[in-house]
């Protein structure tokens, strides 16, 4: 122990290890990378470090991957890797790289290795607008191309992000052309267009990516064909050709209306009517023609006792078109001198010749009308003038006045029915000026429920508002009148009592402060009810979203965290999880931890919410750490904080050998009198162990073969270390006794130990004794290691032997030279030792003679 290994050998080994470490680091740098497809299921094997580094392994960044510390395999976690989210700026680049940190080897080396996230076809193409609108003139040349600005986007990369386009439902009218260098999408006109035949085309523009399982998106392409002036006006077949009017017709009476049409649209379809220059001056003086509507009216009152026939030639002119023409013949009959009267018999409720009818009634008979007058007008009949919801039905010489459909008070509250007399003259029917106007009032019923201006309302309110704060005003209208249209508002019975609404104005208020942490969204149901009988109501929804304020400080799960950690953990090891929550949302609830008021080797990993070591720990130097954690949120205007106390106990491991205090040297010697009595304490061995618990419990054992233990006069107390006489000393016990004491601790599973020589001289003379040099052990190592059989040095066989062999090839020559020099120095040193020993003479008592081995024993 301590002999046979010169200092030069130690320096040579250290130099070799340093050079090897330097070369290994050069080999490692930049040689390890992995790739994994995105969106993998949890637990998918992504790669392994076992082929590159020896164990153990520890992955420091475990957000997307976790690592088996024994095998070096790393797998995907519950949080899937989305390439487009992790690398938003590089989604079209070749690679998306995430750097990971890990600790490898028993020496705890920190490495970085990249993981390339491979793209999969997990994003379908997307059009920004669901409809694409394009205007094309109807006179466009076949083959003309139009650029489509609205192209689809695909967030994937490579073939997964390349798009192909095609048209559906184009019916051969349009086709697509894609420019490869753009790419630009061009819409090509394949056939001639005619707006008057079809003014709009709706097609599906489909974008498909080039992935293995292609995805697609569709937008509606709407092509509107714009008009050009390629048509001229023409008169319709229903335009009148002949009209008969009585000779006493009043001024401004409508005689006829001519109608011409132009298939074009907009300004191209504008038509102007005019009388031909060939129309007589008398006709131009008697009739007027509205240039826009085609109405022909009398310009003055007629007083004609004779029949007359006037011909009007009307022209219809369009932009850049020759005019179309039609001819209207107006026959004027002699003036009628006898008056006819209309007698009305009311059936419906009436007051002062005015009928009152409730709305929504089915077709109902209102009155019976009868024509009275000169018998010369037996061919006359009654008719209703204009478009009104009433009819006249002849029955037994009389006429029944009825509604043709239910009346609606909200559409029209009062109707005027103009009843005129028609007299037949030959083939023509003449309107006699005799006219009677019947007034009908529509009575309102409650047939309309209130109508909200919005089907739902949404608003945002910051929490901690002032009580009584107005939120918004809802409004509903009712088309009914009077009480039927009077609206009041109320909230649902299950609505929280902190909300109230004004029943008349609809103003919604909150009577208490809102707290987002208690409830972030309030949905209120508002009813609007009219005052009809029975009342009608409608409903709207008001959604109140409560905005967050930074009104909550972070909260630790406990005010005092206590952790236990063994002293042999590597740097950056996890001490424990420090849980902290903040009920606020967004940045207000985003917390960050810091270690304060402590210089201990600890730091907070905010990504994992854990406390980690920064260096190795030594319980014998510091067995307990007290520190404080400060948690702060990221509030915009105000940052709130809280603190927690952390106590870390460093647990002991058996990393210290016992240290022998007494005897102070293996060369010390003690003289024992032969007359000493049995049981006398001769000396004491005192040792300490800096570990704690079982690791510091020390036992003392004498090393000797089994035959020697039975005859030795000395014994050692295994607990106290006291050496006493086991029996009375005899003549044969005179001389030097060398006791090799093994001092062991109680560490599990492998105890550590130290050895010390106790040299006892049994001699009548009590003069002090001294050894020139320590004794040497001539026995086998097994006796020293008993009973635990723990080796003095545990030699490791690193898995990095292969790397050592490869890196050591370059150092072989230097190592060989160092080895030769070391051997030469060692031989010289040994030769000098032998020469000194020969000069001094042999000292047999410094070595345990074989014949004295039976004097020593082991006391367990």
Rosetta blueprint (number, residue, H / E / L):
1 X L
2 X L
3 X L
4 X L
5 X L
6 X L
7 X H
8 X H
9 X H
10 X H
11 X H
12 X H
13 X H
14 X H
15 X H
16 X H
17 X H
18 X H
19 X H
20 X H
21 X H
22 X H
23 X H
24 X H
25 X H
26 X H
27 X H
28 X H
29 X L
30 X L
31 X L
32 X L
33 X E
34 X E
35 X E
36 X E
37 X E
38 X L
39 X L
40 X L
41 X L
42 X L
43 X L
44 X L
45 X E
46 X E
47 X E
48 X E
49 X L
50 X L
51 X L
52 X L
53 X L
54 X L
55 X L
56 X L
57 X E
58 X E
59 X E
60 X L
61 X L
62 X L
63 X L
64 X L
65 X E
66 X E
67 X E
68 X L
69 X L
70 X L
71 X L
72 X L
73 X E
74 X E
75 X E
76 X E
77 X L
78 X L
79 X L
80 X L
81 X L
82 X L
83 X H
84 X H
85 X H
86 X H
87 X L
88 X H
89 X H
90 X H
91 X L
92 X L
93 X L
94 X L
95 X L
96 X L
97 X E
98 X E
99 X E
100 X E
101 X E
102 X E
103 X E
104 X E
105 X L
106 X L
107 X L
108 X L
109 X E
110 X E
111 X E
112 X E
113 X E
114 X E
115 X E
116 X E
117 X E
118 X E
119 X L
120 X L
121 X L
122 X L
123 X L
124 X L
125 X L
126 X E
127 X L
128 X L
129 X L
130 X L
131 X E
132 X E
133 X E
134 X E
135 X E
136 X E
137 X E
138 X L
139 X L
140 X L
141 X L
142 X L
143 X L
144 X L
145 X E
146 X E
147 X E
148 X L
149 X L
150 X L
151 X L
152 X L
153 X E
154 X L
155 X L
156 X L
157 X L
158 X H
159 X H
160 X H
161 X H
162 X L
163 X E
164 X E
165 X E
166 X E
167 X E
168 X E
169 X L
170 X L
171 X L
172 X L
173 X L
174 X E
175 X E
176 X E
177 X E
178 X E
179 X E
180 X L
181 X L
182 X L
183 X L
184 X E
185 X E
186 X E
187 X E
188 X E
189 X E
190 X L
191 X L
192 X L
193 X L
194 X L
195 X L
196 X L
197 X L
198 X L
199 X L
200 X E
201 X E
202 X E
203 X E
204 X E
205 X E
206 X E
207 X E
208 X E
209 X E
210 X L
211 X L
212 X L
213 X L
214 X L
215 X L
216 X E
217 X E
218 X E
219 X E
220 X E
221 X E
222 X E
223 X E
224 X E
225 X E
226 X E
227 X L
228 X L
229 X L
230 X L
231 X L
232 X L
233 X L
234 X E
235 X E
236 X L
237 X L
238 X L
239 X L
240 X L
241 X L
242 X E
243 X E
244 X E
245 X E
246 X L
247 X L
248 X L
249 X L
250 X L
251 X L
252 X L
253 X L
254 X E
255 X E
256 X E
257 X E
258 X L
259 X L
260 X E
261 X E
262 X L
263 X L
264 X L
265 X L
266 X H
267 X H
268 X H
269 X H
270 X L
271 X L
272 X E
273 X E
274 X E
275 X E
276 X L
277 X L
278 X L
279 X L
280 X L
281 X H
282 X H
283 X H
284 X H
285 X H
286 X H
287 X E
288 X E
289 X E
290 X L
291 X L
292 X L
293 X L
294 X L
295 X E
296 X E
297 X E
298 X E
299 X L
300 X L
301 X L
302 X L
303 X L
304 X L
305 X L
306 X L
307 X L
308 X E
309 X E
310 X E
311 X E
312 X E
313 X E
314 X E
315 X E
316 X E
317 X E
318 X L
319 X L
320 X L
321 X L
322 X L
323 X L
324 X E
325 X E
326 X E
327 X E
328 X E
329 X E
330 X E
331 X E
332 X E
333 X L
334 X L
335 X L
336 X L
337 X L
338 X L
339 X L
340 X E
341 X E
342 X E
343 X E
344 X E
345 X E
346 X E
347 X L
348 X L
349 X L
350 X E
351 X E
352 X L
353 X L
354 X E
355 X E
356 X E
357 X E
358 X E
359 X L
360 X L
361 X L
362 X L
363 X L
364 X L
365 X E
366 X E
367 X E
368 X E
369 X E
370 X E
371 X E
372 X E
373 X E
374 X L
375 X H
376 X H
377 X H
378 X L
379 X L
380 X L
381 X E
382 X E
383 X E
384 X E
385 X E
386 X L
387 X L
388 X L
389 X L
390 X E
391 X E
392 X E
393 X E
394 X E
395 X E
396 X L
397 X L
398 X E
399 X E
400 X E
401 X E
402 X E
403 X E
404 X L
405 X L
406 X L
407 X L
408 X L
409 X L
410 X L
411 X L
412 X L
413 X L
414 X E
415 X E
416 X E
417 X E
418 X E
419 X E
420 X E
421 X E
422 X E
423 X E
424 X E
425 X E
426 X L
427 X L
428 X E
429 X E
430 X E
431 X E
432 X E
433 X E
434 X E
435 X E
436 X E
437 X E
438 X E
439 X E
440 X E
441 X E
442 X E
443 X E
444 X L
445 X L
446 X L
447 X L
448 X L
449 X L
450 X L
451 X E
452 X E
453 X L
454 X L
455 X L
456 X E
457 X E
458 X E
459 X E
460 X E
461 X E
462 X E
463 X L
464 X L
465 X L
466 X L
467 X L
468 X L
469 X E
470 X E
471 X E
472 X E
473 X E
474 X L
475 X L
476 X E
477 X E
478 X L
479 X L
480 X L
481 X L
482 X H
483 X H
484 X H
485 X H
486 X L
487 X E
488 X E
489 X E
490 X E
491 X E
492 X L
493 X L
494 X L
495 X L
496 X L
497 X L
498 X L
499 X E
500 X E
501 X E
502 X L
503 X L
504 X L
505 X L
506 X L
507 X E
508 X E
509 X E
510 X E
511 X L
512 X L
513 X L
514 X L
515 X L
516 X L
517 X L
518 X L
519 X L
520 X L
521 X E
522 X E
523 X E
524 X E
525 X E
526 X E
527 X E
528 X E
529 X E
530 X E
531 X L
532 X L
533 X L
534 X L
535 X L
536 X L
537 X E
538 X E
539 X E
540 X E
541 X E
542 X E
543 X E
544 X E
545 X E
546 X E
547 X E
548 X L
549 X L
550 X L
551 X L
552 X L
553 X L
554 X L
555 X E
556 X E
557 X L
558 X L
559 X L
560 X E
561 X E
562 X E
563 X E
564 X E
565 X E
566 X E
567 X L
568 X L
569 X L
570 X L
571 X L
572 X L
573 X L
574 X E
575 X E
576 X E
577 X E
578 X L
579 X L
580 X E
581 X E
582 X L
583 X L
584 X L
585 X L
586 X H
587 X H
588 X H
589 X H
590 X L
591 X E
592 X E
593 X E
594 X E
595 X E
596 X E
597 X L
598 X L
599 X L
600 X L
601 X L
602 X E
603 X E
604 X E
605 X E
606 X L
607 X L
608 X L
609 X L
610 X E
611 X E
612 X E
613 X E
614 X L
615 X L
616 X L
617 X L
618 X L
619 X L
620 X L
621 X L
622 X L
623 X L
624 X E
625 X E
626 X E
627 X E
628 X E
629 X E
630 X E
631 X E
632 X E
633 X E
634 X L
635 X L
636 X L
637 X L
638 X L
639 X L
640 X L
641 X E
642 X E
643 X E
644 X E
645 X E
646 X E
647 X E
648 X E
649 X E
650 X E
651 X E
652 X L
653 X L
654 X L
655 X L
656 X L
657 X L
658 X L
659 X E
660 X E
661 X E
662 X E
663 X L
664 X L
665 X L
666 X L
667 X L
668 X L
669 X E
670 X E
671 X E
672 X E
673 X L
674 X L
675 X L
676 X L
677 X L
678 X L
679 X L
680 X L
681 X E
682 X E
683 X E
684 X E
685 X L
686 X E
687 X E
688 X E
689 X L
690 X L
691 X L
692 X L
693 X H
694 X H
695 X H
696 X H
697 X L
698 X L
699 X E
700 X E
701 X E
702 X E
703 X E
704 X L
705 X L
706 X H
707 X H
708 X H
709 X H
710 X L
711 X L
712 X L
713 X L
714 X E
715 X E
716 X E
717 X L
718 X L
719 X L
720 X L
721 X L
722 X E
723 X E
724 X E
725 X E
726 X L
727 X L
728 X L
729 X L
730 X L
731 X H
732 X H
733 X H
734 X L
735 X E
736 X E
737 X E
738 X E
739 X E
740 X E
741 X E
742 X E
743 X E
744 X E
745 X L
746 X L
747 X L
748 X L
749 X L
750 X L
751 X L
752 X L
753 X E
754 X E
755 X E
756 X E
757 X E
758 X E
759 X E
760 X E
761 X E
762 X E
763 X L
764 X L
765 X L
766 X L
767 X L
768 X L
769 X L
770 X L
771 X L
772 X L
773 X L
774 X L
775 X L
776 X E
777 X L
778 X L
779 X L
780 X L
781 X H
782 X H
783 X H
784 X H
785 X H
786 X L
787 X L
788 X L
789 X L
790 X L
791 X L
792 X L
793 X L
794 X L
795 X L
796 X L
797 X L
798 X L
799 X L
800 X L
801 X H
802 X H
803 X H
804 X H
805 X H
806 X H
807 X H
808 X H
809 X H
810 X H
811 X H
812 X H
813 X H
814 X H
815 X H
816 X H
817 X H
818 X H
819 X H
820 X H
821 X H
822 X H
823 X H
824 X H
825 X H
826 X H
827 X H
828 X H
829 X H
830 X H
831 X H
832 X H
833 X H
834 X H
835 X H
836 X H
837 X H
838 X H
839 X H
840 X H
841 X L
842 X L
843 X L
844 X H
845 X H
846 X H
847 X E
848 X L
849 X L
850 X H
851 X H
852 X H
853 X H
854 X H
855 X H
856 X L
857 X L
858 X L
859 X L
860 X L
